[in-house]
Every structure is written in structure tokens, then in C-alpha cells.
Amino acid sequence: MKPRVVLGMTLYNNAGHLREATESLLAQADGGFALVMLDDGSSTDSEHIAREYEARDRRVRYWRHAERRGMVPTWREVVQIARREYPSAEYFAWVSDHDRWAPQWLARMVAELDAHPEAVLAYPQTLRVDDAGTLVDKDPRVFDTSGIGDPRDRWRHFCWSGFGSGDMVYGLMRVRALEAAGIFRSVLNPDRLLVAELSRQGEIRQVAEPLWWRRQSDGASIDRERVSLFAGSPPPRFNWPPSLQHAVLLRREGYDVSMIATYVIASTWRATRKTETAKRVGREGRSLEAWKRELLAPDYRSSEISSDDAKRILHAGGASPEERVGAALVLASRAEDGERERIRIAAAACVDPRLRVALERVADDTIDDVTVGELEPKRMSAR
């Protein structure tokens, strides 16, 4: 068996969703893949279920750790197994033991990379679901670097606008690019560092179709990572901020100081200023006219929020609907090429129909109090 694609599934105590995840992968329209399962010492029925699929389908193979090693060693090892067992495979993707994929997911990702040799990663829009599989009211993150030929420009674009590394890292990647990017490094936020390094190598392309249903996790990501990434002693500098951990490795890999500085500064903004700036564009109970008057005042526009900040908030999965509409109002008021089209693209990617309508009306300059009122948190929560 010489598949073009290897899917690497790491397992850890998610037996309740493992059958659904595996069935959705084995039902892919493009069946030319191998599924490598690596169990990180699960104490549930994961081993029994995985071995059942291994016996039933020749594409599935199962390995197991005698005891838990942690996410980083396991994610790295499943790639190493894939390379050892299927050395001719061109593409690789990590897949989880608890999510679900549309039947066309793999075919669409393979087609995207085949059609664009300059691309190193392709991923779909992501829909989030709760433990029961019910859709969570959260819009897909939108990001790609299609058409950006200069590696430094791609790097800057990712550093400032690359929200959703946790989604992108589950995309389909060229094996050579994944290996050149260090696979999964021993740091906090290893997914963001990996996608950043991939962005320098080639284009990241997002297929504008929701083809992956991801189960929503609870708790702060950094808190989770401190206990989940490694089972034993953490690596050096593990108590440092993630961006500084990344900076040390990037310098070691030969990245120049200006690129590293861009990365660290942008990461600092993401961790602090994003929340503060988003609050400035929120409505906070004001009428539409009062809200627009403040947002569009010349002194406010120049001193409080830049166009780049507004773009980040518009596409930020963590910003509230009112904050995203506020950012859209700021962008629509400026005579900059393509801003209204940017807002329409953001609207098209919205899951929440009320937010989609509001953004469309901002782009068309027909926004009104009724439309804005529909975005109030009390109405959203009653859905």
C-alpha cells in the first residue's frame, strides 16, 4: 500500500467519540489514504475500538504507548511512524479522536494542494460543536495567504492576522514542508509556531466550505497546555511567555531579528491589546447613531483604532458580534480600496444569520437600529 496521504490520529481517553470520528474518516470520498492511530496510554476503551478498526480495514494501523507521554511527543511520533511506514506519501494531516469530517473533506484538501504547488497547507472552514454534537454559535475563523508570493509578506500577514492556528494545524500539509518546519516543537502554543514556520515556506490556503466539525474544548488553552503537552518534566523555559519560547527557537533556526521582532510584537498585541481595542468598538447600550458618531469621529479614528486593528477584530473568532460590527463600521467609513468587499467576505463566512445580515448591511450602508438590536447578548443567549 502506497497512499498519497497519511492521516495521523492521536488517541487519549476519548472512546465515547472515537467511533464517530473514525467512521467519518473511513467514509471519505477520497479513500487513498492510510490512517495511523497512536494511543497515548488511554485508560478507556480506545484500544479495543481502534484494534477493531485495524482488523476490519487495511488502511488502519494502531500503535500504543504503555504510559502517557503527552501531546507534543505523541504528535511528533505519529508523524515519524507515518514517514517510516509510508515513505512515499506526499501529504499528512493530524486528525483528532473526537471530531467529525464531511465526506468531501480530504478530496477537497488534496485538490487544493494539487492545484496550487506553491501552497504548503490547505484547511477548511471549521464549525464548532458541543459534546453532544450540537452546533455552537461561533463563526468560522477566516485566514489564508493565497497570492502572497513574498515569504516576508506572508510572515507579516500571519503574525498580525493569523487567527485560528488550532484549526489550521489540522489541515492537510506537504510532508516536506512539515518536516522543514520542525513538526511539533517543545514549547507552549506549538501549533502557532508550526503554522508560522509553514507560512514562510509557502501559501496557506483556506477552502471556503465548512467541512470539519470540531468539538469545543473547555478551559483556557495555556492552562490546558501546561499539563497536556508533556507528561513528565517540562522542557527548559516552559514557564516563559509562549512568544519568547518561540523567539529562542526561531533564532536558533536562522530567522533574522526583524522577523522575530514582528512575531513577538504581534503575539503581545494578540494577548493584550486585542481585548482592549475590541471593547472600544463595542456598542455598550448606545443607540446606533451615538455609536456611529463616536466610532467615526476623526479624532477617535486616528487615535483609538487603526485599520489593521479593525480588520483583526472583524475576523476575530473571540470578538463579540457587536464588536465585529463596530470594526466593520470603522472600516466602511474609510476610503480604502477593498474594505467593503472585505466586510462582505466576513459576512459570508458567518454562521450566525443575524451577524451576517448586520455585516452585509454595513457593507451596503443600510445598517439600522433593529438589525443592531438583534445582536444584543441577551437575545443571542436565548437562541
C-alpha positions as YAML, in Angstrom:
chain: A
units: angstrom
residues:
- id: 1
  name: MET
  ca: [0.00, 0.00, 0.00]
- id: 2
  name: LYS
  ca: [1.48, 3.32, -1.13]
- id: 3
  name: PRO
  ca: [-1.02, 6.05, -0.22]
- id: 4
  name: ARG
  ca: [-0.52, 9.69, -1.20]
- id: 5
  name: VAL
  ca: [-1.95, 10.79, 2.15]
- id: 6
  name: VAL
  ca: [-1.38, 9.68, 5.72]
- id: 7
  name: LEU
  ca: [-3.74, 10.77, 8.49]
- id: 8
  name: GLY
  ca: [-2.22, 10.67, 11.96]
- id: 9
  name: MET
  ca: [-4.73, 10.23, 14.78]
- id: 10
  name: THR
  ca: [-3.52, 10.61, 18.36]
- id: 11
  name: LEU
  ca: [-5.81, 8.98, 20.93]
- id: 12
  name: TYR
  ca: [-6.27, 9.80, 24.60]
- id: 13
  name: ASN
  ca: [-9.37, 8.88, 26.60]
- id: 14
  name: ASN
  ca: [-12.00, 9.87, 24.02]
- id: 15
  name: ALA
  ca: [-13.56, 6.46, 23.46]
- id: 16
  name: GLY
  ca: [-17.05, 7.98, 23.52]
- id: 17
  name: HIS
  ca: [-16.43, 9.84, 20.26]
- id: 18
  name: LEU
  ca: [-13.80, 7.59, 18.67]
- id: 19
  name: ARG
  ca: [-16.20, 5.53, 16.54]
- id: 20
  name: GLU
  ca: [-17.89, 8.63, 15.09]
- id: 21
  name: ALA
  ca: [-14.52, 10.22, 14.29]
- id: 22
  name: THR
  ca: [-13.09, 7.08, 12.69]
- id: 23
  name: GLU
  ca: [-16.24, 6.30, 10.68]
- id: 24
  name: SER
  ca: [-16.30, 9.82, 9.22]
- id: 25
  name: LEU
  ca: [-12.68, 9.42, 8.09]
- id: 26
  name: LEU
  ca: [-13.10, 5.95, 6.61]
- id: 27
  name: ALA
  ca: [-16.16, 7.25, 4.72]
- id: 28
  name: GLN
  ca: [-14.12, 9.87, 2.84]
- id: 29
  name: ALA
  ca: [-14.86, 10.06, -0.88]
- id: 30
  name: ASP
  ca: [-11.10, 10.02, -1.49]
- id: 31
  name: GLY
  ca: [-10.13, 6.71, 0.06]
- id: 32
  name: GLY
  ca: [-6.48, 6.75, -0.98]
- id: 33
  name: PHE
  ca: [-5.04, 7.25, 2.49]
- id: 34
  name: ALA
  ca: [-3.62, 5.40, 5.47]
- id: 35
  name: LEU
  ca: [-4.85, 6.09, 9.00]
- id: 36
  name: VAL
  ca: [-2.15, 5.79, 11.65]
- id: 37
  name: MET
  ca: [-3.53, 5.64, 15.19]
- id: 38
  name: LEU
  ca: [-1.20, 6.30, 18.12]
- id: 39
  name: ASP
  ca: [-2.71, 5.85, 21.57]
- id: 40
  name: ASP
  ca: [-1.04, 7.89, 24.33]
- id: 41
  name: GLY
  ca: [-1.82, 5.36, 27.06]
- id: 42
  name: SER
  ca: [-5.61, 5.73, 27.17]
- id: 43
  name: SER
  ca: [-7.34, 4.14, 30.14]
- id: 44
  name: THR
  ca: [-10.72, 3.94, 28.36]
- id: 45
  name: ASP
  ca: [-11.95, 1.55, 25.62]
- id: 46
  name: SER
  ca: [-9.95, 3.38, 22.94]
- id: 47
  name: GLU
  ca: [-7.57, 0.46, 22.39]
- id: 48
  name: HIS
  ca: [-10.39, -2.07, 21.90]
- id: 49
  name: ILE
  ca: [-12.19, 0.21, 19.43]
- id: 50
  name: ALA
  ca: [-9.02, 1.07, 17.50]
- id: 51
  name: ARG
  ca: [-7.94, -2.56, 17.18]
- id: 52
  name: GLU
  ca: [-11.41, -3.40, 15.92]
- id: 53
  name: TYR
  ca: [-10.99, -0.93, 13.06]
- id: 54
  name: GLU
  ca: [-7.43, -2.14, 12.39]
- id: 55
  name: ALA
  ca: [-8.73, -5.68, 11.93]
- id: 56
  name: ARG
  ca: [-11.58, -4.52, 9.69]
- id: 57
  name: ASP
  ca: [-9.88, -2.01, 7.35]
- id: 58
  name: ARG
  ca: [-6.40, -2.45, 5.90]
- id: 59
  name: ARG
  ca: [-5.92, 1.33, 5.81]
- id: 60
  name: VAL
  ca: [-5.91, 1.49, 9.63]
- id: 61
  name: ARG
  ca: [-2.90, 0.68, 11.81]
- id: 62
  name: TYR
  ca: [-2.64, 1.06, 15.58]
- id: 63
  name: TRP
  ca: [0.24, 1.72, 17.96]
- id: 64
  name: ARG
  ca: [0.10, 2.35, 21.72]
- id: 65
  name: HIS
  ca: [2.23, 3.89, 24.46]
- id: 66
  name: ALA
  ca: [2.44, 1.83, 27.62]
- id: 67
  name: GLU
  ca: [2.00, 5.05, 29.59]
- id: 68
  name: ARG
  ca: [1.11, 8.63, 28.76]
- id: 69
  name: ARG
  ca: [3.89, 10.78, 27.26]
- id: 70
  name: GLY
  ca: [1.98, 13.96, 26.44]
- id: 71
  name: MET
  ca: [0.71, 15.74, 23.35]
- id: 72
  name: VAL
  ca: [3.98, 17.03, 21.85]
- id: 73
  name: PRO
  ca: [5.89, 13.70, 21.91]
- id: 74
  name: THR
  ca: [2.80, 11.86, 20.64]
- id: 75
  name: TRP
  ca: [2.07, 14.28, 17.80]
- id: 76
  name: ARG
  ca: [5.72, 14.12, 16.75]
- id: 77
  name: GLU
  ca: [5.85, 10.34, 16.92]
- id: 78
  name: VAL
  ca: [2.73, 9.80, 14.82]
- id: 79
  name: VAL
  ca: [4.44, 11.79, 12.03]
- id: 80
  name: GLN
  ca: [7.59, 9.73, 12.45]
- id: 81
  name: ILE
  ca: [5.58, 6.50, 12.19]
- id: 82
  name: ALA
  ca: [3.86, 7.81, 9.08]
- id: 83
  name: ARG
  ca: [7.21, 8.62, 7.46]
- id: 84
  name: ARG
  ca: [8.67, 5.24, 8.40]
- id: 85
  name: GLU
  ca: [5.71, 3.15, 7.28]
- id: 86
  name: TYR
  ca: [4.69, 5.21, 4.22]
- id: 87
  name: PRO
  ca: [7.85, 6.98, 2.98]
- id: 88
  name: SER
  ca: [6.37, 7.85, -0.42]
- id: 89
  name: ALA
  ca: [3.35, 9.74, 0.98]
- id: 90
  name: GLU
  ca: [3.16, 13.36, -0.20]
- id: 91
  name: TYR
  ca: [0.63, 14.73, 2.29]
- id: 92
  name: PHE
  ca: [-0.04, 14.41, 6.01]
- id: 93
  name: ALA
  ca: [-2.76, 15.65, 8.35]
- id: 94
  name: TRP
  ca: [-3.30, 15.24, 12.06]
- id: 95
  name: VAL
  ca: [-6.84, 14.16, 12.92]
- id: 96
  name: SER
  ca: [-8.44, 14.00, 16.35]
- id: 97
  name: ASP
  ca: [-10.19, 11.12, 18.08]
- id: 98
  name: HIS
  ca: [-13.35, 13.13, 18.82]
- id: 99
  name: ASP
  ca: [-14.27, 15.32, 15.80]
- id: 100
  name: ARG
  ca: [-16.15, 14.69, 12.55]
- id: 101
  name: TRP
  ca: [-15.35, 15.39, 8.88]
- id: 102
  name: ALA
  ca: [-17.59, 15.80, 5.85]
- id: 103
  name: PRO
  ca: [-17.18, 13.07, 3.19]
- id: 104
  name: GLN
  ca: [-15.59, 15.54, 0.74]
- id: 105
  name: TRP
  ca: [-13.08, 16.93, 3.26]
- id: 106
  name: LEU
  ca: [-9.99, 15.02, 2.14]
- id: 107
  name: ALA
  ca: [-10.78, 15.20, -1.59]
- id: 108
  name: ARG
  ca: [-11.17, 18.99, -1.39]
- id: 109
  name: MET
  ca: [-7.90, 19.43, 0.54]
- id: 110
  name: VAL
  ca: [-5.94, 17.19, -1.84]
- id: 111
  name: ALA
  ca: [-7.40, 19.00, -4.85]
- id: 112
  name: GLU
  ca: [-6.42, 22.37, -3.36]
- id: 113
  name: LEU
  ca: [-2.78, 21.37, -2.85]
- id: 114
  name: ASP
  ca: [-2.59, 19.58, -6.20]
- id: 115
  name: ALA
  ca: [-3.86, 22.68, -7.98]
- id: 116
  name: HIS
  ca: [-1.51, 25.03, -6.12]
- id: 117
  name: PRO
  ca: [2.05, 23.70, -5.87]
- id: 118
  name: GLU
  ca: [3.07, 26.94, -4.16]
- id: 119
  name: ALA
  ca: [0.82, 26.04, -1.18]
- id: 120
  name: VAL
  ca: [2.07, 24.03, 1.80]
- id: 121
  name: LEU
  ca: [-1.17, 23.73, 3.79]
- id: 122
  name: ALA
  ca: [-4.87, 23.56, 2.94]
- id: 123
  name: TYR
  ca: [-7.65, 23.60, 5.52]
- id: 124
  name: PRO
  ca: [-11.43, 24.09, 5.52]
- id: 125
  name: GLN
  ca: [-13.73, 26.35, 7.46]
- id: 126
  name: THR
  ca: [-14.42, 24.89, 10.88]
- id: 127
  name: LEU
  ca: [-17.76, 24.56, 12.63]
- id: 128
  name: ARG
  ca: [-17.70, 24.05, 16.39]
- id: 129
  name: VAL
  ca: [-20.00, 21.64, 18.18]
- id: 130
  name: ASP
  ca: [-20.53, 20.76, 21.82]
- id: 131
  name: ASP
  ca: [-20.07, 17.32, 23.36]
- id: 132
  name: ALA
  ca: [-23.48, 16.22, 22.08]
- id: 133
  name: GLY
  ca: [-22.68, 17.37, 18.53]
- id: 134
  name: THR
  ca: [-24.91, 20.46, 18.63]
- id: 135
  name: LEU
  ca: [-23.62, 23.42, 16.66]
- id: 136
  name: VAL
  ca: [-22.04, 26.10, 18.85]
- id: 137
  name: ASP
  ca: [-22.94, 29.69, 17.92]
- id: 138
  name: LYS
  ca: [-19.42, 30.65, 16.87]
- id: 139
  name: ASP
  ca: [-18.34, 31.81, 13.42]
- id: 140
  name: PRO
  ca: [-15.54, 30.09, 11.47]
- id: 141
  name: ARG
  ca: [-12.17, 31.79, 11.54]
- id: 142
  name: VAL
  ca: [-11.09, 33.10, 8.17]
- id: 143
  name: PHE
  ca: [-7.44, 33.27, 7.14]
- id: 144
  name: ASP
  ca: [-5.24, 32.42, 4.18]
- id: 145
  name: THR
  ca: [-2.22, 33.75, 2.32]
- id: 146
  name: SER
  ca: [-3.31, 32.93, -1.25]
- id: 147
  name: GLY
  ca: [-1.49, 35.04, -3.82]
- id: 148
  name: ILE
  ca: [1.13, 36.40, -1.42]
- id: 149
  name: GLY
  ca: [4.38, 35.42, -3.10]
- id: 150
  name: ASP
  ca: [6.94, 37.09, -0.83]
- id: 151
  name: PRO
  ca: [7.80, 34.93, 2.23]
- id: 152
  name: ARG
  ca: [8.27, 38.03, 4.40]
- id: 153
  name: ASP
  ca: [4.87, 39.37, 3.42]
- id: 154
  name: ARG
  ca: [3.27, 36.02, 4.25]
- id: 155
  name: TRP
  ca: [5.10, 36.02, 7.57]
- id: 156
  name: ARG
  ca: [3.86, 39.51, 8.48]
- id: 157
  name: HIS
  ca: [0.32, 38.67, 7.39]
- id: 158
  name: PHE
  ca: [0.28, 35.56, 9.57]
- id: 159
  name: CYS
  ca: [1.85, 37.31, 12.56]
- id: 160
  name: TRP
  ca: [-0.77, 40.08, 12.59]
- id: 161
  name: SER
  ca: [-3.85, 38.41, 11.14]
- id: 162
  name: GLY
  ca: [-3.34, 34.66, 11.56]
- id: 163
  name: PHE
  ca: [-6.11, 33.80, 13.97]
- id: 164
  name: GLY
  ca: [-7.03, 30.12, 14.33]
- id: 165
  name: SER
  ca: [-3.74, 28.21, 14.35]
- id: 166
  name: GLY
  ca: [-5.55, 25.50, 16.31]
- id: 167
  name: ASP
  ca: [-7.75, 24.95, 13.24]
- id: 168
  name: MET
  ca: [-5.00, 25.32, 10.63]
- id: 169
  name: VAL
  ca: [-2.77, 22.75, 12.32]
- id: 170
  name: TYR
  ca: [-5.37, 20.10, 11.44]
- id: 171
  name: GLY
  ca: [-5.11, 20.96, 7.75]
- id: 172
  name: LEU
  ca: [-3.51, 18.85, 5.03]
- id: 173
  name: MET
  ca: [0.22, 19.61, 4.71]
- id: 174
  name: ARG
  ca: [3.01, 18.75, 2.33]
- id: 175
  name: VAL
  ca: [5.24, 16.31, 4.21]
- id: 176
  name: ARG
  ca: [8.47, 18.04, 3.15]
- id: 177
  name: ALA
  ca: [7.20, 21.38, 4.46]
- id: 178
  name: LEU
  ca: [6.05, 19.86, 7.75]
- id: 179
  name: GLU
  ca: [9.44, 18.30, 8.35]
- id: 180
  name: ALA
  ca: [11.26, 21.51, 7.41]
- id: 181
  name: ALA
  ca: [9.12, 23.38, 9.97]
- id: 182
  name: GLY
  ca: [10.22, 21.10, 12.80]
- id: 183
  name: ILE
  ca: [6.91, 19.17, 13.04]
- id: 184
  name: PHE
  ca: [5.83, 19.98, 16.62]
- id: 185
  name: ARG
  ca: [8.33, 21.74, 18.84]
- id: 186
  name: SER
  ca: [8.70, 21.54, 22.63]
- id: 187
  name: VAL
  ca: [7.07, 24.88, 23.51]
- id: 188
  name: LEU
  ca: [3.74, 26.31, 24.61]
- id: 189
  name: ASN
  ca: [1.45, 27.04, 21.63]
- id: 190
  name: PRO
  ca: [3.38, 24.66, 19.35]
- id: 191
  name: ASP
  ca: [0.57, 24.82, 16.77]
- id: 192
  name: ARG
  ca: [1.04, 28.57, 16.26]
- id: 193
  name: LEU
  ca: [4.80, 28.23, 15.88]
- id: 194
  name: LEU
  ca: [4.39, 25.42, 13.34]
- id: 195
  name: VAL
  ca: [1.88, 27.34, 11.21]
- id: 196
  name: ALA
  ca: [4.07, 30.44, 11.38]
- id: 197
  name: GLU
  ca: [7.03, 28.49, 10.04]
- id: 198
  name: LEU
  ca: [4.87, 26.93, 7.33]
- id: 199
  name: SER
  ca: [3.71, 30.40, 6.28]
- id: 200
  name: ARG
  ca: [7.27, 31.33, 5.39]
- id: 201
  name: GLN
  ca: [7.69, 28.22, 3.24]
- id: 202
  name: GLY
  ca: [4.58, 28.64, 1.11]
- id: 203
  name: GLU
  ca: [0.95, 29.65, 0.88]
- id: 204
  name: ILE
  ca: [-1.72, 28.67, 3.40]
- id: 205
  name: ARG
  ca: [-5.00, 28.19, 1.56]
- id: 206
  name: GLN
  ca: [-8.41, 28.02, 3.18]
- id: 207
  name: VAL
  ca: [-11.17, 26.18, 1.33]
- id: 208
  name: ALA
  ca: [-14.29, 28.27, 1.89]
- id: 209
  name: GLU
  ca: [-16.50, 25.33, 2.81]
- id: 210
  name: PRO
  ca: [-17.40, 24.07, 6.32]
- id: 211
  name: LEU
  ca: [-16.06, 20.51, 6.12]
- id: 212
  name: TRP
  ca: [-14.95, 19.85, 9.71]
- id: 213
  name: TRP
  ca: [-16.99, 19.76, 12.91]
- id: 214
  name: ARG
  ca: [-14.69, 20.36, 15.86]
- id: 215
  name: ARG
  ca: [-15.75, 19.64, 19.43]
- id: 216
  name: GLN
  ca: [-15.37, 22.72, 21.57]
- id: 217
  name: SER
  ca: [-12.89, 22.41, 24.44]
- id: 218
  name: ASP
  ca: [-13.35, 23.93, 27.88]
- id: 219
  name: GLY
  ca: [-10.83, 25.97, 29.82]
- id: 220
  name: ALA
  ca: [-8.01, 28.35, 28.95]
- id: 221
  name: SER
  ca: [-5.71, 26.95, 26.29]
- id: 222
  name: ILE
  ca: [-2.45, 27.88, 28.03]
- id: 223
  name: ASP
  ca: [-3.64, 26.25, 31.28]
- id: 224
  name: ARG
  ca: [-4.56, 23.10, 29.36]
- id: 225
  name: GLU
  ca: [-1.24, 23.04, 27.55]
- id: 226
  name: ARG
  ca: [0.85, 23.29, 30.70]
- id: 227
  name: VAL
  ca: [-0.48, 19.91, 31.80]
- id: 228
  name: SER
  ca: [-1.26, 18.24, 28.46]
- id: 229
  name: LEU
  ca: [1.78, 18.89, 26.27]
- id: 230
  name: PHE
  ca: [4.23, 16.83, 28.34]
- id: 231
  name: ALA
  ca: [3.63, 14.03, 30.84]
- id: 232
  name: GLY
  ca: [6.99, 14.31, 32.58]
- id: 233
  name: SER
  ca: [9.30, 17.22, 33.30]
- id: 234
  name: PRO
  ca: [8.65, 20.19, 31.01]
- id: 235
  name: PRO
  ca: [11.43, 21.43, 28.69]
- id: 236
  name: PRO
  ca: [13.63, 24.45, 29.52]
- id: 237
  name: ARG
  ca: [11.97, 27.89, 29.53]
- id: 238
  name: PHE
  ca: [8.49, 26.31, 29.70]
- id: 239
  name: ASN
  ca: [7.41, 28.98, 32.19]
- id: 240
  name: TRP
  ca: [8.28, 31.78, 29.76]
- id: 241
  name: PRO
  ca: [5.58, 33.50, 27.66]
- id: 242
  name: PRO
  ca: [4.97, 31.43, 24.51]
- id: 243
  name: SER
  ca: [6.21, 34.13, 22.11]
- id: 244
  name: LEU
  ca: [9.58, 34.29, 23.89]
- id: 245
  name: GLN
  ca: [9.90, 30.50, 23.84]
- id: 246
  name: HIS
  ca: [9.24, 30.67, 20.11]
- id: 247
  name: ALA
  ca: [11.72, 33.51, 19.62]
- id: 248
  name: VAL
  ca: [14.57, 31.41, 21.04]
- id: 249
  name: LEU
  ca: [13.81, 28.57, 18.62]
- id: 250
  name: LEU
  ca: [13.32, 30.86, 15.64]
- id: 251
  name: ARG
  ca: [16.69, 32.50, 16.25]
- id: 252
  name: ARG
  ca: [18.27, 29.05, 16.50]
- id: 253
  name: GLU
  ca: [16.67, 28.17, 13.16]
- id: 254
  name: GLY
  ca: [18.28, 31.18, 11.49]
- id: 255
  name: TYR
  ca: [15.36, 33.63, 11.34]
- id: 256
  name: ASP
  ca: [16.56, 37.22, 11.29]
- id: 257
  name: VAL
  ca: [15.92, 39.64, 14.11]
- id: 258
  name: SER
  ca: [13.32, 41.71, 12.25]
- id: 259
  name: MET
  ca: [11.12, 38.67, 11.57]
- id: 260
  name: ILE
  ca: [11.39, 37.51, 15.16]
- id: 261
  name: ALA
  ca: [10.58, 41.03, 16.42]
- id: 262
  name: THR
  ca: [7.47, 41.14, 14.23]
- id: 263
  name: TYR
  ca: [6.38, 37.78, 15.61]
- id: 264
  name: VAL
  ca: [6.88, 38.75, 19.27]
- id: 265
  name: ILE
  ca: [5.27, 42.20, 18.94]
- id: 266
  name: ALA
  ca: [2.25, 40.78, 17.12]
- id: 267
  name: SER
  ca: [1.89, 38.00, 19.69]
- id: 268
  name: THR
  ca: [1.99, 40.55, 22.50]
- id: 269
  name: TRP
  ca: [-0.77, 42.54, 20.79]
- id: 270
  name: ARG
  ca: [-2.87, 39.40, 20.45]
- id: 271
  name: ALA
  ca: [-2.52, 38.66, 24.14]
- id: 272
  name: THR
  ca: [-3.31, 42.16, 25.44]
- id: 273
  name: ARG
  ca: [-4.40, 44.90, 23.06]
- id: 274
  name: LYS
  ca: [-6.86, 42.78, 21.09]
- id: 275
  name: THR
  ca: [-9.27, 42.67, 24.02]
- id: 276
  name: GLU
  ca: [-8.84, 46.35, 24.88]
- id: 277
  name: THR
  ca: [-9.32, 47.51, 21.28]
- id: 278
  name: ALA
  ca: [-12.34, 45.28, 20.74]
- id: 279
  name: LYS
  ca: [-14.02, 46.84, 23.78]
- id: 280
  name: ARG
  ca: [-13.51, 50.32, 22.29]
- id: 281
  name: VAL
  ca: [-15.60, 49.45, 19.24]
- id: 282
  name: GLY
  ca: [-18.40, 47.75, 21.21]
- id: 283
  name: ARG
  ca: [-21.79, 49.45, 21.39]
- id: 284
  name: GLU
  ca: [-22.32, 49.13, 25.18]
- id: 285
  name: GLY
  ca: [-26.02, 50.01, 25.05]
- id: 286
  name: ARG
  ca: [-25.73, 53.19, 22.95]
- id: 287
  name: SER
  ca: [-28.10, 53.95, 20.10]
- id: 288
  name: LEU
  ca: [-26.84, 53.23, 16.61]
- id: 289
  name: GLU
  ca: [-26.44, 56.96, 15.86]
- id: 290
  name: ALA
  ca: [-24.47, 57.63, 19.05]
- id: 291
  name: TRP
  ca: [-22.35, 54.55, 18.42]
- id: 292
  name: LYS
  ca: [-21.59, 55.53, 14.83]
- id: 293
  name: ARG
  ca: [-20.93, 59.13, 15.83]
- id: 294
  name: GLU
  ca: [-18.20, 58.09, 18.25]
- id: 295
  name: LEU
  ca: [-16.71, 55.38, 16.02]
- id: 296
  name: LEU
  ca: [-16.49, 57.67, 13.02]
- id: 297
  name: ALA
  ca: [-15.29, 60.84, 14.74]
- id: 298
  name: PRO
  ca: [-11.96, 61.88, 13.18]
- id: 299
  name: ASP
  ca: [-10.10, 62.11, 16.49]
- id: 300
  name: TYR
  ca: [-11.41, 58.68, 17.56]
- id: 301
  name: ARG
  ca: [-10.47, 57.10, 14.25]
- id: 302
  name: SER
  ca: [-6.92, 58.41, 14.33]
- id: 303
  name: SER
  ca: [-6.13, 57.89, 17.99]
- id: 304
  name: GLU
  ca: [-8.15, 54.86, 19.11]
- id: 305
  name: ILE
  ca: [-8.22, 52.25, 16.37]
- id: 306
  name: SER
  ca: [-6.23, 51.69, 13.21]
- id: 307
  name: SER
  ca: [-7.49, 49.97, 10.07]
- id: 308
  name: ASP
  ca: [-5.27, 46.98, 10.84]
- id: 309
  name: ASP
  ca: [-6.79, 46.68, 14.32]
- id: 310
  name: ALA
  ca: [-10.30, 46.90, 12.86]
- id: 311
  name: LYS
  ca: [-9.52, 44.12, 10.37]
- id: 312
  name: ARG
  ca: [-8.28, 41.83, 13.13]
- id: 313
  name: ILE
  ca: [-11.41, 42.40, 15.19]
- id: 314
  name: LEU
  ca: [-13.65, 41.89, 12.15]
- id: 315
  name: HIS
  ca: [-12.17, 38.42, 11.63]
- id: 316
  name: ALA
  ca: [-11.55, 37.54, 15.30]
- id: 317
  name: GLY
  ca: [-13.41, 34.47, 16.49]
- id: 318
  name: GLY
  ca: [-13.23, 35.73, 20.08]
- id: 319
  name: ALA
  ca: [-14.78, 39.17, 19.44]
- id: 320
  name: SER
  ca: [-18.46, 39.69, 20.19]
- id: 321
  name: PRO
  ca: [-20.96, 40.27, 17.33]
- id: 322
  name: GLU
  ca: [-21.32, 43.95, 18.30]
- id: 323
  name: GLU
  ca: [-17.54, 44.40, 18.39]
- id: 324
  name: ARG
  ca: [-17.23, 42.87, 14.92]
- id: 325
  name: VAL
  ca: [-19.95, 45.13, 13.55]
- id: 326
  name: GLY
  ca: [-18.25, 48.12, 15.21]
- id: 327
  name: ALA
  ca: [-14.99, 47.20, 13.48]
- id: 328
  name: ALA
  ca: [-16.88, 46.88, 10.19]
- id: 329
  name: LEU
  ca: [-18.38, 50.35, 10.66]
- id: 330
  name: VAL
  ca: [-14.91, 51.81, 11.16]
- id: 331
  name: LEU
  ca: [-13.59, 50.10, 8.02]
- id: 332
  name: ALA
  ca: [-16.61, 51.03, 5.90]
- id: 333
  name: SER
  ca: [-16.17, 54.70, 6.79]
- id: 334
  name: ARG
  ca: [-12.68, 54.84, 5.34]
- id: 335
  name: ALA
  ca: [-11.95, 55.45, 1.69]
- id: 336
  name: GLU
  ca: [-9.62, 52.47, 1.42]
- id: 337
  name: ASP
  ca: [-9.79, 50.06, -1.51]
- id: 338
  name: GLY
  ca: [-11.50, 46.76, -0.86]
- id: 339
  name: GLU
  ca: [-12.75, 47.38, 2.67]
- id: 340
  name: ARG
  ca: [-16.45, 46.94, 1.87]
- id: 341
  name: GLU
  ca: [-15.63, 43.77, -0.07]
- id: 342
  name: ARG
  ca: [-13.63, 42.56, 2.95]
- id: 343
  name: ILE
  ca: [-16.74, 43.07, 5.10]
- id: 344
  name: ARG
  ca: [-18.90, 41.13, 2.62]
- id: 345
  name: ILE
  ca: [-16.40, 38.24, 2.70]
- id: 346
  name: ALA
  ca: [-16.51, 38.23, 6.51]
- id: 347
  name: ALA
  ca: [-20.32, 38.25, 6.35]
- id: 348
  name: ALA
  ca: [-20.40, 35.27, 4.00]
- id: 349
  name: ALA
  ca: [-18.34, 33.24, 6.49]
- id: 350
  name: CYS
  ca: [-20.70, 33.90, 9.43]
- id: 351
  name: VAL
  ca: [-22.69, 31.06, 10.96]
- id: 352
  name: ASP
  ca: [-24.98, 33.40, 12.91]
- id: 353
  name: PRO
  ca: [-27.52, 34.78, 10.39]
- id: 354
  name: ARG
  ca: [-28.05, 37.96, 12.43]
- id: 355
  name: LEU
  ca: [-24.38, 38.85, 12.36]
- id: 356
  name: ARG
  ca: [-24.22, 38.01, 8.65]
- id: 357
  name: VAL
  ca: [-27.12, 40.35, 7.90]
- id: 358
  name: ALA
  ca: [-25.64, 43.11, 10.05]
- id: 359
  name: LEU
  ca: [-22.27, 42.93, 8.29]
- id: 360
  name: GLU
  ca: [-23.93, 42.85, 4.87]
- id: 361
  name: ARG
  ca: [-25.89, 45.99, 5.76]
- id: 362
  name: VAL
  ca: [-22.76, 47.74, 6.99]
- id: 363
  name: ALA
  ca: [-21.13, 46.97, 3.64]
- id: 364
  name: ASP
  ca: [-24.21, 48.31, 1.81]
- id: 365
  name: ASP
  ca: [-24.55, 51.31, 4.17]
- id: 366
  name: THR
  ca: [-28.09, 50.23, 5.18]
- id: 367
  name: ILE
  ca: [-27.46, 49.26, 8.82]
- id: 368
  name: ASP
  ca: [-30.28, 50.22, 11.20]
- id: 369
  name: ASP
  ca: [-31.19, 50.06, 14.91]
- id: 370
  name: VAL
  ca: [-33.35, 46.97, 14.52]
- id: 371
  name: THR
  ca: [-30.55, 44.97, 12.90]
- id: 372
  name: VAL
  ca: [-28.07, 46.07, 15.57]
- id: 373
  name: GLY
  ca: [-30.57, 45.33, 18.34]
- id: 374
  name: GLU
  ca: [-30.73, 41.71, 17.21]
- id: 375
  name: LEU
  ca: [-27.07, 41.33, 18.19]
- id: 376
  name: GLU
  ca: [-27.59, 42.10, 21.88]
- id: 377
  name: PRO
  ca: [-26.16, 39.36, 24.13]
- id: 378
  name: LYS
  ca: [-29.49, 38.68, 25.86]
- id: 379
  name: ARG
  ca: [-31.06, 37.86, 22.50]
- id: 380
  name: MET
  ca: [-28.12, 35.75, 21.38]
- id: 381
  name: SER
  ca: [-28.26, 33.65, 24.56]
- id: 382
  name: ALA
  ca: [-31.94, 32.89, 24.16]
- id: 383
  name: ARG
  ca: [-31.32, 31.10, 20.89]
...
